[in-house]
Amino acid sequence: MVITVQNSIYSVLFLVLSFVSATIILFLLECEFIALLFIIIYVGAIAVLFLFVVMMLNIKAINLTKDTVKYFPFGSFIGAVFLIEIILIVFKNFEANPYHQNFFLFNSYQNWYNKLDSLTEVEIIGQIIYTHYVLQFLIAGLILFLAVIGAVVLTMNFSHKKSKNQMSFKQLSRKYENVVLTRNNV
């Protein structure tokens, strides 16, 4: 959806959604620190920066349906080639589940010794940030908040000029005595 949506703001929002889904996959793989870095760096900085740039450029949406139809066969061919390559790599490199036939023993072993008195990476990072580095964390949040406010102020349109109406009666009823004369005309 990042590359198929025609509205650029929606494209950036789908980019944020793809970063969040990658973060969820990293959380499922128990890589909490890398997942938090994805959220902080990609979603918190890069994607928001893209969104601010798109908002400030004020790009109009263009209807690109004729180009989509034109490039659809080639794009679908390239997509099918990539899909076949990914399927071949997955079947080649990943083994089948050894507990597939015997589903009663599936995940029956638990190593409870490693689970005693253990904290996850997220809990440890949270304790460090909110105890030792709370001032730096609050200052970074304030700087990001000011950046958001600055981007919103930059995108606002402050032109309060009144539209000038043409009064043809006043223009046609003008006399020579009402004309403002400059030094060059005198």
C-alpha positions in Angstrom: 0.0 0.0 0.0 3.0 2.3 0.5 3.6 2.4 -3.3 0.1 1.9 -4.6 -1.8 4.6 -2.7 -2.0 7.8 -4.8 -2.3 10.2 -1.8 1.2 10.8 -0.4 0.0 11.3 3.2 -1.8 7.9 3.1 1.4 6.5 1.7 3.4 7.8 4.6 0.8 6.4 7.1 1.1 3.0 5.4 4.9 3.3 5.8 4.4 3.8 9.5 2.1 0.8 9.6 4.7 -1.3 7.9 7.3 -0.2 10.4 4.9 -1.1 13.2 4.2 -4.5 11.7 8.0 -5.1 11.5 8.3 -4.2 15.1 5.5 -6.6 16.1 7.4 -9.4 14.2 10.6 -8.5 16.2 8.7 -8.6 19.4 7.4 -12.1 18.5 11.0 -13.1 17.8 11.9 -11.8 21.3 14.2 -9.1 20.1 12.7 -6.4 22.2 15.6 -3.9 22.1 15.7 -3.9 18.3 11.9 -3.6 18.1 12.1 -0.6 20.4 14.8 0.9 18.2 12.6 0.4 15.2 9.7 2.3 16.9 11.9 5.1 18.1 14.1 5.6 15.1 11.9 4.7 12.1 8.4 5.6 13.3 9.4 8.3 15.8 11.9 10.1 13.6 12.0 9.1 9.9 8.4 8.5 9.2 7.2 11.6 11.1 9.8 13.6 9.2 8.5 12.3 5.9 5.0 13.2 7.0 6.0 16.7 7.9 7.7 17.2 4.6 4.7 15.9 2.7 2.4 18.2 4.8 4.7 21.2 4.1 5.0 20.6 0.3 1.2 20.5 0.0 1.2 18.0 -2.9 -2.0 17.6 -4.8 -3.4 14.2 -5.5 -3.1 13.2 -9.2 -5.2 10.5 -10.9 -2.7 7.9 -12.1 -5.0 5.1 -13.2 -3.8 5.1 -16.8 -0.2 4.6 -15.6 -1.3 1.8 -13.3 -3.0 -0.1 -16.0 0.0 0.5 -18.3 2.6 -1.0 -15.9 0.4 -3.7 -14.3 1.5 -6.6 -16.4 5.2 -5.9 -15.9 4.7 -5.2 -12.2 2.7 -8.4 -11.6 5.4 -10.4 -13.5 8.1 -9.0 -11.2 5.9 -9.6 -8.1 5.3 -13.2 -9.2 9.0 -13.8 -9.7 9.8 -12.5 -6.2 7.0 -14.5 -4.6 8.3 -17.7 -6.3 11.8 -17.0 -5.1 10.7 -16.4 -1.5 8.6 -19.6 -1.5 11.6 -21.6 -2.8 13.9 -20.1 -0.2 11.4 -20.8 2.7 10.9 -24.4 1.7 14.6 -24.9 1.2 15.9 -23.4 4.4 13.2 -24.1 7.0 12.6 -27.6 8.2 9.3 -29.1 9.0 7.9 -29.2 12.5 9.3 -32.4 14.2 6.2 -32.5 16.5 3.8 -32.4 13.6 2.7 -36.0 13.8 2.7 -36.2 17.6 0.7 -33.2 18.6 0.4 -34.3 22.3 4.1 -33.7 22.9 4.1 -30.4 21.1 6.0 -27.8 23.2 5.7 -30.0 26.3 9.3 -29.2 27.6 9.6 -26.0 29.6 12.9 -24.9 31.1 11.5 -23.3 34.2 15.0 -22.6 35.6 15.8 -20.0 33.0 12.4 -18.3 33.7 13.0 -17.7 37.4 14.0 -14.2 38.5 14.4 -13.0 34.9 13.4 -9.7 33.4 12.9 -9.0 29.8 14.9 -6.5 27.9 12.0 -4.1 27.8 11.6 -4.1 31.6 15.3 -3.5 32.1 15.4 -0.6 29.6 12.3 0.9 31.2 13.9 0.7 34.7 17.1 2.4 33.4 15.3 5.1 31.5 12.8 6.0 34.2 15.2 5.9 37.1 18.7 7.0 36.0 18.0 8.9 32.8 14.5 10.4 33.5 15.6 14.0 33.0 17.2 13.3 29.6 14.2 11.3 28.6 11.9 14.2 29.5 14.1 16.7 27.6 14.1 14.5 24.5 10.3 14.3 24.7 10.0 18.1 25.0 12.3 18.6 22.0 10.1 16.2 19.9 7.0 18.0 21.1 8.4 21.3 20.0 9.3 19.9 16.7 5.7 18.7 16.1 4.4 22.1 17.1 7.0 23.8 14.8 6.0 21.7 11.8 2.3 22.4 12.4 3.0 26.2 12.6 5.0 26.0 9.4 2.2 24.3 7.5 -0.4 26.8 8.6 -1.5 29.5 6.2 -1.6 32.9 8.0 -2.8 35.0 5.0 -5.6 37.1 6.4 -5.8 39.4 3.4 -9.3 40.5 2.5 -10.2 39.9 -1.1 -10.5 43.2 -3.0 -13.7 43.7 -4.8 -13.8 45.8 -8.0 -16.3 48.7 -7.7 -16.9 49.8 -11.3 -19.2 52.7 -10.2 -16.4 54.4 -8.3 -13.9 53.8 -11.1 -16.2 55.3 -13.7 -17.3 58.3 -11.6 -13.8 59.5 -11.0 -12.9 63.1 -11.7 -9.6 64.8 -12.3 -9.8 66.6 -8.8 -9.8 63.2 -7.0 -6.7 61.9 -8.7 -3.5 61.7 -6.5 -0.7 63.5 -8.2 3.0 62.7 -7.8 5.9 65.0 -8.3 6.7 63.7 -11.7 3.1 64.5 -12.9 3.1 68.1 -11.6 
